């Protein structure tokens, strides 16, 4: 069960690797408007399940702390991420924000029943090294003028890692509640859009297809898979393996013609893959007990 749940959680990482491609293909829609539409689409699978099985509606009756954690996790992360990108260069802000896998691995030591081992930490740092090569391929230029953006990016990393770790403590809570998290995030994103942005709609059917793809996969099904994975799988392996997302995203962009291959990407492949395998060492080498 734990291995299966870990693999389901990893499917979220695979879906997040499509985020950059679909976002690039979605046109010039402002970020909060795009977030509102995508999270609304992302809530549809859960709404269909609840409509087909009304008895599952009772699973949405959860303590306030569950709802606060979920809404702050999904909406808070995206609000801080967009704030970081608006107030700092995308490369530096993205790299800081992507400290969350390492924070998950280290923070997992605080969870009941979890033991932080050397291979988890080393695997996470190898993944971070690969991410630095990918994100910083054109160099870094940290500037005091962008402190607001850097601060938002740090809070972004702590928000998602905190959400993931706290979700593990709510392992008895059904993944159905993610539907409510997505709906709440869509509403809050719409309010931010109305206050801060000018509405721009997609101009072609291709752009609408990209928006639908975002809502169904990286900003939809991925959150359901991640919720199930961190609650029932190996959260340390998932944390270290999360560094595969920017690498896979870059590979997808290369295959789609949006980016060029380089030696940095090859080295990043080795670092991220090696880090993920090292973090998952115990699961890979785990032997089944002998049966009579």
N, C-alpha and C positions, 0 to 999 in steps of 0.2 A: 504493500500500500504506500509506504513512504517513497519508494523509488518511483512508482507511478505518479504520485503527486508531485515529485520533484521534476519529472519530465513534463507534466502539465504546466508547472510554473515556468519551465524553460521555454515552452511554446510562446509565452508572453514575450520573452526576450526576442524570439524569432519575429514575432509580429511587430515589436518596437523597431526592428531593423528596417521596416518599410516606412517608418515615420517620415524620414527626410525625403524619400522619393515621392510619396503622396503629397507631402506639404509643398514640395517644389512644383508639382504638377497641378496644384489646386488654384493657381492664379494669385491674385493680389488681395485676397480677402484679409481684413485685419485679424490679428490673432484672437481677440476675445470673441469676435463674431464667429470665426472658424471653430473655436472651442465650444461655443454654445451649440452650434449645429451638430458638431461631431459627437458631443456627449449626449445630445438628444437622440441621435441615431444609435449610439452605443447602448442606450437604455432600452431600445426596442426589443432585442432578444429576450431580456428579462421580463419585459411587459407581456410578451407573447406567452412565455412560460406561465406567468401568473394568471393570464386570461384563460389558458388551457387547463390550469390546475389551481382553481381559486382557493383550495385548501392551504396552499403554500403562502397565502397572504398573511397568515398568522406568524410566519417566520420573520416578517418585517417589524414585529413588535419587539423592539430591542431597547435596552437602557440608553439613556441620553449620551453616555460616554462613548457608546459604539457609533452613534450617528455623528457626534462631534469629531471623533477620530477619522471617520471615513470622509466626511465632507471637507475637513481641514486638509486631509491627505491629498485628495484629488484636486479640489479647487485651490487650496493653498499652494500646492506645488506649482500648478500652472500659472497662478497669479504672480508668484515670486519669480518664476522662470521668465515670463514675459516682461516683468519689471526689470530683471537683470539685463535682458537683451536690449531694452529701451535705454538703459543707462550705462552700458559698458560694451566694449567690443565683443562680438559673438564668440570668438575663439576663446578668449580668456574666461568669459562668463560661462560658456559651455563646459570648459574643463573644470572649473570650480564646482559647478552644479553636479558634475559627474563624480564627485567624491562619495556619493551615496552608496554605491556597492561596497566600498571599503568600510564605511560607517556601519553598514548592516553586518558585515563579517565580524568586526570588532565588537559591536554592540550586542551581538548574539550571545556573548559570554554572560550577559545579564539575564538571559532568559532561563526559566526553570528547565532543568533536564538537559541543557546544552553545554557542551565542553568545547572551548576554543582551542584548536590545535595549531601547531606551527605551520602545517601545510595549508590551512585555511588562510592564514595571514600572508604567507609568502605567495600563495596563489592569487590573492587579491592585489598585492603590490605588483606582481607581474602583469596582471590585467590593467592596472593603473598605468604602468609603463607603456603598454601597448596603446592605451588610449591617448597618452601624451603624444606619442608619435603620430597618431592619426589626426587628432584635433590641432596639434601645434605644428603641422607640416610646413606652415608658412612663417613660423616664429611667433614669439610672444612679446608683448609690450605692456606690462602692467603699469598703470598710471594712476597717481593719487586723485586725478580729476574724476575717476570713475568709481570712487569708493562706494557710492550708493549702489551701483550695479553689482560690484563685487560682493557687498554685504548681502544683497538680495539673493545672489547665487549661492552663497554659503548657507543662508537660511533655507534655500531651495533644497540643498543636499540634505540638511538635517530634517527637513519636513518629510521628504519621501522615505528616508531611512527610518525615521521615527514612526511613520505610518506603518511601514512594513513590519517593524519589530512589535509594535502594539497590536497589529492584526494577529500576530502569532498568539498573543495572549487571549484573543477572542476566538480560539479555535472551535468553540462550541457554536459560534454564530454562523448561520447558513450563508453561503455565497450569494443567496438571493438578495441580500441587503445592498449589494453593489449596484443593483438597479436603482435603488433610491439615491445612492451616492452620485450616480451619473446624472439623474434628473436634477438633483439639487445643484450640482456643478454647472449644468446647462443653464439653469435659471440665474445663478449668480454671475456666470460669464455673460449672459445676455444683459444683465443690469450694468456690468462694467463696460460692455460694448456701447450701450446707449449713452453712458456718461462720458466715455473717453474717446470713442472712435466714430468715423464716418462709414456708413454702410456701403460695402462694395460686393456685388454679387458675381459669381462665376459667369464668364462670357461664352463658354463653349460646353458641349456635352462632355468632352474629355475632362474638363475641370470639375464638372459635377460628379463624374465617375471617381475622380481622385478624392473629392470630399466624402463621397459615400464609402470609399475604401478606407479612409481614415477613421470614419465613425464605426465601421463594422469590425476593423481589426486592431490597429495600434491604439485607438482611443475608444475601443469598445470591448471586444472579446478578450483583449490582452489583460484588462483589469480583472475580469472574472477568473481567468486562468492564474493570474498572479496571486489573487486572494486565496484561491484553493491551494496553490503551491506553497505559499509561505505558512499557511495554517497546518498543512498536513505533510509537507515534504521537508527536505533538508535545507533550511534557510541559509546556512553557511555556504553550501555549494551554489545555491541560487544567487547569493550575493556576489561571489567571485565570478560566476558565469555571466553575470550581468554586463561585465566589461566586453562581452562579445557583441553587444548591441551596436556601439559605434563602429566597430570593425565590420560587422555584417552590413550595416547601413552603407558604409563606404564602398564595399564590394558590390552591393546592389546598384549604387550610383554609377560605378564603373561599367558594370554590365549594361546599364541603361543609357550609357553615353553622357552622363552628367559629370563625370570625373575621369581623371587619367591615372593609370597604374603607376606605382613607383616602388623603390626598394624599401621605403618606410612602411608601406602596406604589407610587404612580405615579412619584414621583421615583426611588425605588429601582430600578424597572424601567428607567428611562432610564440610570441610572448603571451597573447591572450589565450591561445589554445593550450599552451603549456601550463599557464596559470589555472585554467579551468580543470584540466586533467589532474593537476596536483591537488587542487581543492577537493576534487571528487575521488581522491585516491582510495579512501576508506570504502566508499560505496562501490567503486569499480572492483576492488579486491575482496569485497565481502563474500565470504563463503557460506553457502547454505548449510544448515546443520544436517549431519548425516541421519538418514532414516533407517529404521530396522528393516 
